[in-house]
Structures are given as structure tokens and as C-alpha cells.
Amino acid sequence: MAFIYQPAVFREIANSMGLADKNLQDQLDSTIVGSGVSQLVSSRNRIAACIGDSTISSIDFDASTILGQVFRTKEAGISTSLNSIYSSIVTGVNTYFSSTTSKTMRNYFDCKTTNTTIDFVAAGTAFTTGLLAFRKLYSRSQSQELIYRLYFVTTSGVTTSIVPSAYGYNTSFTNASLELRLVGNVGTATTFTVTGDTTSGTPATISVTVGSGTSIANVGTTQKFYNVSVLGVPASIGSTTVEIWTR
């Protein structure tokens, strides 16, 4: 018996939700030939061409102008109207998870145990497009990023500053509070520095100490980052992988 909150099951649901929303977003893109909005624009342009006819009567001009405004209003508002469809579904998903796990879907799938892990970035080629769209859908509807790995660095046992490699980070990323995750627990407290652009509008460098016997630490307290540009690592960490996650 499979349950919705199991990773393999919800991954399929999230993938389908993402693909459904992508189809909708494509219809809202006026640059895609044949999309719903592009057809509305074409209709409005034909109306405008008729208004421009020098032989048009005053009555026809006034009526055509009003009709053109109707089309333009729908173009401007259709995104808000249609996006609420899938936003309400995401809210329903969170209600289910809150009832069954006492956490929102986002916070349940924190990727800290096998049972709560979904790789929303690289779950396989069959899921790449759908899960990317699902991340965008969740962020847009909930004003919060899902929990996933943004960056990683490979250390070499020397004190240095490293430009992290992107994993899940891309141009659609909004902002989030972050945390460091190490592959294994550190023997003694180890301090890193994280530099990036914050939502305060200025770059910031924050010291992050991973406590003795642990492998995870928050980056700051309430700070949210748009990106991370540099990770400062100490020599004492040796050769390992350090990951930067949303939290």
C-alpha cells in the first residue's frame, strides 16, 4: 500500500502538477506563437487595425475602442486569474501534509532522512522539466522556496575561498534562508564564511559554525539570500563536500 506522503508517490504527483502548471504558463506567454495570450494579442491587433481605417464611423470607432480595451484588460489580468487555479491546489497539498505529518509539504520533505527525501532538482530525466516547474509553482504560490540543494563545493584541505558550483540554483530562484550541510559530522567545531546578496539589498558575509559532532548549521538567523558567490572553508575540514541548501 502506497501513501501520498511517501517520496516515490509524491514525486510523481509533484511532477504532474509541475507539467500542468508549465502548460498553463506557456499559454500565458505572448512570445510563444499559438499560445492563448498570443492569440488574444493577435485579435486585439486586428481590432486596432480596424480602428485605424480612415473611413471608420464615429459609432464604430467608439465601439471598437471599447472592445479593444476589453481584450487588453483580459491580457493584463489573465495571469492572475488563471494562476489561482494551481495555487489553490498547492494550498490543498499543504493542508493534507499538515493533517498527516504535522508539517507542510515543504517542511516534511527536508531531505534529512530517507523517508523525507525528494530531490526536486535531479530526480531523473523523466522528472527534470516537471519538478523544475513544480519548484516555480510552489515558490510563486507560497512565496517560499522548497527545500533543496542550491550549491556545493569540494574542499581540498587548505584554507581558501571557493566559488560554489550551482546544483539547483538558477535564474528562477527567488530568495531563501540557507544552511550548510556536510557529508559527515565534524570532529570539532568548524567555522565557514558564506558571502552572497541578501534581501536587505547589500552583499553580506556571515560566519557559520558547524558544531562538534554535527553536520548541519544555519547560515545566519533571519537573513535571506538571492545567491551565494563565495564559500570560505578552513583547512581543518580536509577533503570533503560542503553543500548549501535552502532551509
C-alpha positions as CSV (number, residue, x, y, z in Angstrom):
1,M,0.0,0.0,0.0
2,A,1.4,3.4,-1.0
3,F,0.6,6.7,0.7
4,I,0.7,10.2,-0.7
5,Y,3.4,11.3,1.8
6,Q,5.9,8.7,0.6
7,P,8.7,10.2,-1.6
8,A,8.2,8.0,-4.6
9,V,4.5,8.7,-4.7
10,F,4.6,12.4,-4.1
11,R,7.4,12.8,-6.6
12,E,5.0,11.6,-9.3
13,I,2.3,13.9,-8.1
14,A,4.7,16.9,-8.0
15,N,6.0,16.1,-11.4
16,S,2.4,16.1,-12.9
17,M,1.5,19.3,-11.1
18,G,4.6,20.9,-12.4
19,L,3.9,19.8,-16.0
20,A,0.3,21.0,-15.7
21,D,1.4,24.4,-14.5
22,K,4.1,24.7,-17.2
23,N,1.4,24.1,-19.8
24,L,-0.6,26.9,-18.3
25,Q,2.4,29.2,-18.1
26,D,3.2,28.5,-21.7
27,Q,-0.3,29.6,-22.7
28,L,0.3,32.8,-20.8
29,D,3.5,33.6,-22.7
30,S,2.7,36.0,-25.5
31,T,6.1,35.3,-27.2
32,I,5.1,31.7,-27.9
33,V,3.4,31.5,-31.2
34,G,-0.1,30.0,-30.9
35,S,-0.3,30.4,-27.1
36,G,-3.6,31.6,-25.7
37,V,-2.4,35.0,-24.9
38,S,-0.6,35.4,-28.2
39,Q,-4.0,34.7,-29.9
40,L,-5.6,37.4,-27.8
41,V,-2.9,39.8,-28.8
42,S,-3.5,39.0,-32.5
43,S,-7.2,39.6,-32.1
44,R,-6.5,43.0,-30.4
45,N,-4.1,44.0,-33.1
46,R,-6.8,43.3,-35.7
47,I,-9.2,45.5,-33.8
48,A,-6.5,48.2,-33.7
49,A,-6.0,47.9,-37.4
50,C,-9.8,48.4,-38.0
51,I,-9.8,51.4,-35.7
52,G,-7.0,52.9,-37.9
53,D,-9.1,52.7,-41.0
54,S,-9.7,56.3,-42.1
55,T,-13.3,55.5,-43.2
56,I,-14.4,54.2,-39.8
57,S,-17.6,55.8,-38.5
58,S,-17.7,57.5,-35.1
59,I,-20.0,54.9,-33.7
60,D,-17.8,52.1,-34.9
61,F,-14.7,53.8,-33.7
62,D,-16.1,54.2,-30.1
63,A,-17.4,50.6,-30.0
64,S,-14.2,49.2,-31.4
65,T,-12.1,51.2,-28.9
66,I,-14.2,49.7,-26.0
67,L,-13.8,46.2,-27.5
68,G,-10.0,46.7,-27.8
69,Q,-9.9,47.8,-24.1
70,V,-11.8,44.6,-23.2
71,F,-9.2,42.5,-24.9
72,R,-6.3,44.4,-23.3
73,T,-7.8,44.1,-19.8
74,K,-8.1,40.4,-20.2
75,E,-4.5,40.2,-21.5
76,A,-3.3,42.1,-18.4
77,G,-5.4,40.1,-15.9
78,I,-5.4,36.6,-17.3
79,S,-2.2,35.6,-15.5
80,T,-3.6,36.5,-12.1
81,S,-6.9,34.8,-12.8
82,L,-5.5,31.5,-14.0
83,N,-2.6,31.2,-11.6
84,S,-5.0,31.0,-8.7
85,I,-6.2,27.6,-10.1
86,Y,-3.0,25.8,-9.3
87,S,-2.2,27.9,-6.3
88,S,-5.3,26.6,-4.6
89,I,-4.1,23.0,-5.3
90,V,-0.8,23.7,-3.6
91,T,-2.6,25.0,-0.6
92,G,-4.7,21.8,-0.6
93,V,-1.5,19.7,-0.7
94,N,-0.1,21.6,2.3
95,T,-3.4,21.0,4.2
96,Y,-3.1,17.2,3.5
97,F,0.5,17.1,4.8
98,S,-0.3,19.2,7.8
99,S,-3.1,16.8,8.7
100,T,-1.0,13.6,8.2
101,T,2.5,14.7,9.1
102,S,2.0,17.9,11.2
103,K,4.2,19.7,8.7
104,T,3.7,21.5,5.4
105,M,4.8,19.5,2.3
106,R,7.8,21.7,2.0
107,N,9.0,21.2,5.6
108,Y,8.2,17.5,5.5
109,F,10.5,16.9,2.6
110,D,13.6,18.4,4.2
111,C,15.9,15.7,2.7
112,K,17.4,14.8,6.1
113,T,16.1,11.2,6.2
114,T,15.4,8.6,3.6
115,N,11.6,8.9,4.2
116,T,11.6,12.7,3.8
117,T,13.9,13.0,0.7
118,I,12.8,14.1,-2.7
119,D,15.5,15.5,-5.0
120,F,13.4,18.3,-6.5
121,V,16.4,19.1,-8.9
122,A,17.8,15.8,-10.3
123,A,15.3,13.0,-9.7
124,G,16.0,11.7,-13.2
125,T,15.4,12.9,-16.7
126,A,11.7,11.9,-16.7
127,F,11.2,14.4,-13.8
128,T,13.6,17.3,-14.8
129,T,11.0,19.5,-16.5
130,G,8.1,18.8,-14.2
131,L,9.9,19.2,-10.9
132,L,11.6,22.4,-12.1
133,A,8.1,23.7,-13.0
134,F,6.8,22.5,-9.6
135,R,9.6,24.4,-7.8
136,K,8.5,27.6,-9.6
137,L,4.8,26.9,-8.9
138,Y,5.4,26.4,-5.2
139,S,7.6,29.5,-4.9
140,R,5.1,31.6,-6.8
141,S,2.1,30.5,-4.9
142,Q,3.6,30.2,-1.4
143,S,6.2,32.9,-1.6
144,Q,8.8,30.4,-0.3
145,E,11.3,28.1,-2.0
146,L,11.2,24.4,-1.5
147,I,14.0,22.7,0.4
148,Y,16.7,21.6,-2.0
149,R,20.4,21.8,-2.6
150,L,21.4,25.1,-4.2
151,Y,25.2,24.8,-4.4
152,F,28.1,22.5,-3.5
153,V,31.9,22.8,-3.2
154,T,34.6,20.2,-3.0
155,T,37.3,21.1,-0.4
156,S,41.0,20.1,-0.6
157,G,42.3,20.6,2.9
158,V,43.5,24.1,2.6
159,T,42.1,27.4,3.8
160,T,40.6,29.1,0.8
161,S,37.6,30.9,-0.7
162,I,35.7,28.9,-3.3
163,V,33.1,29.9,-5.8
164,P,30.4,27.3,-5.3
165,S,29.1,25.2,-8.2
166,A,25.4,25.5,-8.8
167,Y,23.2,22.4,-8.3
168,G,19.6,23.6,-8.0
169,Y,20.3,27.3,-8.3
170,N,19.1,29.0,-11.5
171,T,17.7,32.3,-12.6
172,S,14.2,31.4,-11.4
173,F,15.4,31.2,-7.8
174,T,13.8,33.9,-5.7
175,N,15.4,34.0,-2.2
176,A,15.6,31.8,0.9
177,S,17.2,31.3,4.3
178,L,20.1,28.9,3.9
179,E,22.0,26.2,5.7
180,L,25.3,24.4,5.3
181,R,25.3,20.6,5.1
182,L,28.4,18.5,5.3
183,V,28.7,14.9,4.1
184,G,29.8,13.7,7.6
185,N,29.9,15.1,11.1
186,V,32.9,17.3,12.1
187,G,35.1,16.2,14.9
188,T,35.5,19.7,16.3
189,A,33.5,22.9,15.8
190,T,34.4,24.3,12.4
191,T,33.7,27.8,11.0
192,F,33.0,28.7,7.4
193,T,32.0,32.0,5.8
194,V,29.2,32.5,3.4
195,T,29.1,35.5,1.1
196,G,26.2,36.5,-1.1
197,D,23.5,39.0,-1.9
198,T,20.8,39.3,0.7
199,T,17.2,40.6,0.6
200,S,18.4,43.6,2.6
201,G,19.8,44.9,-0.7
202,T,23.5,44.6,0.2
203,P,26.1,41.8,0.0
204,A,26.8,40.1,3.3
205,T,29.4,37.7,4.7
206,I,28.2,35.5,7.5
207,S,30.3,33.2,9.7
208,V,28.8,29.8,10.1
209,T,30.0,27.4,12.7
210,V,29.2,23.7,12.4
211,G,29.2,22.3,15.9
212,S,31.3,19.4,17.1
213,G,29.7,16.1,16.2
214,T,27.2,17.6,13.8
215,S,27.0,18.2,10.0
216,I,24.4,21.0,9.6
217,A,24.3,24.7,10.6
218,N,22.1,27.6,9.7
219,V,23.5,30.5,7.7
220,G,22.7,33.4,9.9
221,T,19.3,33.8,11.6
222,T,16.7,35.6,9.6
223,Q,18.8,36.6,6.6
224,K,17.6,35.5,3.2
225,F,19.9,35.3,0.2
226,Y,19.3,35.8,-3.5
227,N,22.5,33.9,-4.3
228,V,25.9,32.8,-2.8
229,S,29.0,34.0,-4.5
230,V,31.8,32.6,-2.2
231,L,32.2,30.0,0.5
232,G,35.2,30.4,2.8
233,V,36.5,27.0,4.0
234,P,39.1,26.2,6.7
235,A,42.0,23.8,6.2
236,S,40.8,21.7,9.1
237,I,37.8,20.4,7.2
238,G,40.1,18.3,4.9
239,S,38.9,16.9,1.6
240,T,35.1,16.7,1.6
241,T,31.9,18.1,0.0
242,V,30.1,21.1,1.5
243,E,26.6,21.8,0.4
244,I,24.4,24.9,0.6
245,W,20.7,24.2,1.0
246,T,17.6,26.3,1.4
247,R,16.0,25.9,4.8
